[in-house]
Amino acid sequence: MVSTEDGRQLTKQIKVDVYMEYSAKTREGIQELFIRATCFALEKRRNRRERP
């Protein structure tokens, strides 16, 4: 288990833009996590195709 503070510090340390919390136990936030991860991956894929 990771505390909110530890998660936010790690976000800064690895220089990512988004910090999300979710619970595997209660499944809270899982759907949003997968939606955002999918959108991010598709955006990266589209950006690679658009480069000359």
Secondary structure as UniProt FT lines:
FT   HELIX           4..13
FT   TURN            14..15
FT   TURN            24..26
FT   TURN            28..29
FT   HELIX           30..50
//
